[in-house]
Amino acid sequence: MEFNGYVRPDGMVGARNDVAVIPSVTCANDVAMAICRQVQGTVTYLHHQGCCQLPPDLERVTDTLISLGLSPNTSAVLVVSLGCEGTDHQRMVREIAASGKHVEIIHIQEAGGVSKSIQAGIDLARRLVLETSALQREPVDISRVVMSIKCGASDTTSGMASNCVIGYVADKLIDLGGTVIFGETTEFIGGEHLLARRAASPETAKRIYEIVENMERRAKSLGCDMRRGQPTPGNIEGGLSSIEEKTLGAIVKSGTRPIQGVLEYPERIGNKKGLWIKDSPGREPEILTGMAATGAQCMLFSTGRGAPQGFPSMPVIKICGNPNTYRRMEQDMDLNAGTIITGERTIEEVGEEAFDQLLRTLNGQRTKNEAIQYVNSIDIHCLGPVI
């Protein structure tokens, strides 16, 4: 089985071919956004980090931005630097360029301010788009797919329908030699022992327990119990009574295959195969960023109450488990898994439809959030305070 993708110089395969305009710090967001508004074929990442953070977080942000620049869905990169930020913009350029991608950089302070930087950035971005827009898709084996998965705005139908569909697709893709990444460490609480049983090694099982304990410890350090923030008010209104109940539904989307290991938030998947965990929070802007940084070409996203947003460089396929939500939000939901709830179709039947949707998206078909450009809510998960 094959799909048609863009083969990059480092061997990764993309489902999209956009030029990434990457602000190295939040202060450069508006310049990056202005460049993208003027140049078709570009995407940007409007995050809120990069300065006045502790050194481990500055390194974490730098690593994450590098991983986003290395995404197989981007063809070339323009880094927009303020000039005095805490992130290492020179390392960004150096490590992204080492993959074979064409990388340019502008410094707002050196260029003479915002208006001059926007003009210079437009010229550079246009040149990169013209240079890479002639690249052609070519057939590659389905084993080259890296798929990320998530659930959000969940209700009772998520664990009964849409998460089950994603679990079916995850198992099928892994059996075909592909790679699947899941996360939301906060939603392992109460079910971490079930995931640890599926670990491919004792080391992985130990690591699963560790990331859950670390997540809870950070919350307790502020005098809070994690269970006071989970489930969310929307989850509770949707019928989820406890964090354990939410967890049992959430982990269904990982399927049944062995868990090979745990990735850190900025870490790329490289050539690893099978099912992997990424240590990440549940909120959409941060986890979608982490998953795109992994190198995922596409995401399957389960929802019951309706979560419409996507991500700049990673198509997000929305699979809705609630038939009422799908009817209300059909313009935002890509697939109706609510037919499982109504008894019209089985998990396997909807799973096959979702797999076909995945292939079409990898081959170039736009998702609904891509079509309306609802893709700009991103952020980077950091561990320390802003100082």
C-alpha positions in Angstrom: 0.0 0.0 0.0 1.3 3.5 -0.9 0.6 7.2 -0.6 2.0 10.1 -2.6 4.2 12.4 -0.6 7.1 14.8 -0.8 10.4 13.0 -0.2 12.8 15.4 1.7 16.6 15.4 1.5 16.8 13.7 4.9 14.5 10.9 3.8 11.4 12.0 5.6 8.1 12.2 3.6 5.7 15.1 3.7 2.0 15.3 3.1 2.2 19.1 2.6 4.8 21.4 1.0 4.6 24.7 2.8 7.4 27.1 3.6 7.6 27.6 7.4 8.1 31.1 8.7 9.3 30.5 12.3 9.5 33.3 14.9 12.3 32.5 17.3 10.5 34.5 20.1 7.1 35.9 20.7 8.3 39.4 20.0 8.7 38.4 16.3 5.2 37.0 15.9 3.6 40.0 14.2 6.4 40.2 11.6 6.1 36.5 10.9 2.3 36.8 10.6 2.6 39.8 8.2 4.9 37.9 6.0 2.6 35.0 5.8 -0.4 37.2 5.0 1.4 38.4 1.9 3.0 35.2 0.6 0.8 32.2 -0.3 2.3 28.8 0.4 3.7 29.8 3.8 2.7 28.8 7.4 3.8 30.3 10.7 3.8 29.3 14.4 2.6 32.2 16.6 3.8 31.0 20.0 4.4 32.9 23.3 7.8 31.8 24.3 11.5 32.5 23.7 12.5 35.1 26.3 12.4 35.6 30.1 12.4 31.9 30.8 14.7 29.7 32.7 17.6 28.1 30.7 16.0 24.6 30.5 12.8 26.0 29.0 14.7 28.2 26.6 16.5 25.1 25.4 13.2 23.3 25.2 11.7 26.0 23.1 14.7 26.1 20.8 14.6 22.3 20.3 10.8 22.4 19.6 11.2 25.2 17.0 14.0 23.2 15.4 11.8 20.1 15.3 9.0 22.1 13.7 11.4 23.4 11.1 12.4 19.8 10.4 8.8 18.7 9.9 8.4 16.7 6.7 5.4 18.8 5.8 7.6 21.9 5.4 9.8 22.4 2.3 12.0 25.4 3.4 12.3 27.7 6.4 12.5 31.4 7.1 13.5 32.2 10.7 12.3 35.5 12.1 14.6 36.7 14.9 14.2 39.8 17.1 18.0 39.8 17.8 18.1 39.7 21.6 15.9 36.7 22.4 16.8 33.9 24.8 16.4 31.1 22.3 19.3 30.1 20.1 18.3 31.3 16.7 21.7 30.5 15.2 21.4 26.9 16.3 17.9 26.8 14.8 19.3 27.8 11.4 22.3 25.5 11.6 20.4 22.3 12.6 17.5 22.8 10.2 19.9 23.5 7.3 21.8 20.3 8.2 18.7 18.3 7.0 19.1 19.7 3.5 16.4 22.3 3.7 17.0 25.8 2.4 16.9 28.1 5.5 17.0 31.9 5.7 17.0 34.3 8.7 16.1 37.9 9.3 16.9 39.9 12.4 14.3 42.6 13.1 16.7 44.8 15.1 19.5 44.6 12.5 17.1 45.1 9.6 16.0 48.4 10.9 12.7 47.6 12.5 9.3 46.0 11.7 8.4 47.5 8.3 11.8 46.8 6.8 11.8 43.3 8.3 8.4 42.6 6.8 9.5 43.7 3.4 12.8 41.7 3.6 10.8 38.7 4.9 8.3 38.9 2.1 11.0 38.9 -0.5 12.8 35.9 1.1 9.6 33.9 1.7 8.5 34.5 -1.9 11.8 33.2 -3.2 11.6 30.1 -1.0 8.0 29.4 -2.2 9.0 29.7 -5.8 12.0 27.5 -5.3 10.1 24.7 -3.6 6.6 24.9 -5.3 7.8 22.8 -8.2 8.5 19.8 -6.0 6.4 16.8 -7.0 4.7 14.1 -5.0 6.0 10.6 -5.5 4.6 7.2 -4.4 6.1 5.9 -1.1 5.2 2.9 1.1 2.5 3.3 3.8 5.1 2.3 6.3 6.6 5.8 6.0 3.5 7.3 7.7 3.9 8.9 11.1 0.4 9.6 12.5 -0.3 11.4 15.8 -3.6 11.0 17.7 -5.5 13.0 20.2 -8.9 13.5 21.8 -10.4 16.8 23.0 -13.7 18.3 24.0 -14.6 14.8 25.0 -17.9 13.4 26.2 -19.2 9.9 26.8 -19.4 9.2 23.1 -15.6 9.8 22.7 -14.7 6.7 24.5 -17.5 4.7 23.0 -17.1 5.6 19.4 -14.5 8.1 18.0 -11.6 7.0 20.2 -12.4 3.3 19.3 -12.2 4.3 15.6 -8.8 5.9 16.1 -7.6 2.8 18.0 -8.7 0.7 15.0 -6.7 2.9 12.6 -3.7 3.0 14.9 -3.5 -0.8 15.0 -4.0 -1.1 11.3 -1.3 1.4 10.5 1.2 -0.2 12.9 0.5 -3.6 11.4 1.4 -2.1 8.0 4.8 -0.9 9.3 3.8 2.7 10.2 4.3 4.8 13.3 1.7 6.2 15.8 2.3 8.8 18.5 -0.1 9.5 21.4 0.2 11.6 24.5 -1.9 13.6 26.9 -0.1 12.4 30.0 -2.7 14.0 32.3 -5.2 11.6 30.8 -3.2 8.5 31.8 -4.0 9.2 35.4 -5.9 6.2 36.9 -5.1 4.1 33.9 -1.3 4.2 33.7 -1.1 0.6 34.9 -3.0 -0.5 31.8 -0.5 1.3 29.5 2.4 -0.1 31.5 1.2 -3.6 30.8 1.5 -3.0 27.1 5.1 -1.7 27.4 7.6 -3.4 25.1 10.2 -3.3 27.9 10.5 -2.9 31.7 12.2 0.4 31.1 9.3 1.7 29.1 6.8 0.6 31.7 8.8 2.4 34.4 9.0 5.5 32.3 5.2 5.5 31.8 4.7 5.6 35.6 7.4 8.3 35.9 5.8 10.8 33.5 2.4 10.5 35.2 4.0 11.0 38.7 6.0 14.0 37.4 2.9 15.6 35.9 1.0 15.1 39.2 4.0 16.4 41.2 4.1 19.6 39.3 0.4 20.3 40.0 0.8 19.4 43.7 3.8 21.8 44.0 1.3 24.6 43.5 -1.0 23.2 46.2 -3.5 21.7 43.7 -4.7 18.2 43.1 -4.7 17.4 39.3 -8.1 15.9 39.7 -9.6 19.4 40.4 -8.8 20.4 36.8 -9.7 17.1 35.2 -12.3 16.3 33.9 -12.9 19.8 32.6 -16.4 21.5 33.0 -17.2 20.5 29.4 -16.2 16.9 30.1 -18.4 16.8 33.1 -21.4 18.3 31.3 -20.8 15.7 28.6 -21.2 12.8 31.1 -17.6 12.1 32.3 -17.8 11.7 36.1 -14.1 11.3 37.0 -10.6 11.5 35.7 -10.4 7.7 35.8 -13.5 7.4 33.6 -12.0 10.0 31.2 -8.7 8.1 31.1 -10.3 4.8 30.3 -12.0 6.4 27.3 -8.9 8.4 26.3 -6.4 5.5 26.2 -8.7 3.5 23.9 -7.5 5.6 21.0 -4.0 4.1 21.3 -5.3 0.7 20.1 -3.9 -2.5 21.4 -0.3 -2.8 20.1 2.8 -2.7 22.4 4.2 0.6 23.4 7.8 1.0 22.3 8.9 3.9 24.3 8.3 7.5 25.6 9.5 10.6 23.8 10.3 13.9 25.4 8.2 16.9 24.3 10.6 18.4 21.6 11.8 15.0 20.5 11.5 13.8 16.9 10.5 10.2 16.0 13.2 9.7 13.4 13.1 6.2 12.0 11.4 4.6 15.0 8.4 2.4 14.2 5.3 1.2 16.1 3.4 2.9 18.9 5.1 5.6 21.0 4.0 8.0 23.8 5.0 11.6 23.8 5.1 13.2 27.3 2.7 16.1 26.8 -0.3 18.0 28.3 -3.8 17.6 27.0 -4.5 21.2 25.9 -4.7 21.6 22.2 -2.2 24.4 21.4 0.6 22.6 23.3 0.0 19.0 22.4 -0.6 19.7 18.7 2.7 21.6 18.6 4.5 18.7 20.3 3.0 16.2 17.9 3.9 18.2 14.8 7.4 18.5 16.2 7.6 14.8 16.4 7.5 14.6 12.6 3.9 13.5 12.2 2.4 14.2 8.8 -1.2 14.0 10.0 -3.3 13.7 13.2 -6.5 11.9 13.9 -8.5 13.9 16.5 -11.4 12.5 18.4 -14.1 14.8 19.8 -17.6 14.4 21.3 -18.6 18.0 22.1 -16.8 19.5 19.1 -13.2 20.9 18.9 -12.7 22.7 15.5 -9.1 23.9 15.5 -6.2 22.5 13.6 -2.5 23.2 13.2 -0.5 25.2 10.7 1.7 22.5 9.2 -0.1 19.3 10.3 -3.5 18.3 8.9 -5.9 17.5 11.7 -8.7 15.1 10.8 -11.7 15.6 13.2 -13.6 12.4 14.0 -16.8 13.1 16.0 -18.4 10.5 18.2 -21.6 12.4 19.0 -24.2 12.3 16.3 -25.9 15.5 17.6 -22.6 17.4 17.7 -21.8 16.2 14.1 -25.2 17.5 12.9 -24.6 20.9 14.5 -20.9 21.2 13.5 -20.8 19.3 10.2 -18.7 22.1 8.6 -15.9 21.5 11.1 -16.1 17.7 11.6 -14.4 15.5 9.0 -16.0 12.2 9.9 -19.2 11.1 11.7 -18.5 8.3 14.1 -21.8 9.0 15.8 -23.3 6.4 13.5 -21.7 3.8 15.9 -23.8 5.3 18.7 -27.0 5.2 16.6 -26.3 1.6 15.6 -26.0 2.3 11.9 -22.4 1.2 11.5 -19.7 -0.8 13.4 -16.4 0.4 14.7 -14.6 -1.5 12.0 -16.7 0.1 9.2 -16.1 3.6 10.5 -12.5 2.7 11.1 -12.0 1.7 7.5 -13.6 5.0 6.4 -11.2 6.9 8.7 -8.3 5.0 7.3 -9.4 6.0 3.8 -9.7 9.6 4.9 -6.2 9.5 6.3 -4.9 8.3 2.9 -6.7 11.0 1.1 -5.4 13.7 3.4 -1.8 12.3 3.1 -2.3 12.5 -0.7 -3.2 16.2 -0.5 -7.0 16.5 0.3 -7.5 19.4 2.7 -9.2 18.9 6.1 -12.1 21.1 7.0 -10.0 23.2 9.5 -7.4 23.6 6.7 -10.0 24.8 4.3 -11.2 27.6 6.6 -7.6 28.3 7.9 -8.6 27.6 11.5 -5.0 26.5 12.2 -3.2 29.3 14.2 -3.7 28.4 17.9 -0.3 26.9 18.8 2.0 27.1 21.8 5.0 25.3 23.3 4.7 23.3 26.6 7.2 24.6 29.1 7.9 23.5 32.7 9.2 26.6 34.5 8.0 30.1 35.3 8.2 33.2 33.1 10.7 35.4 34.9 
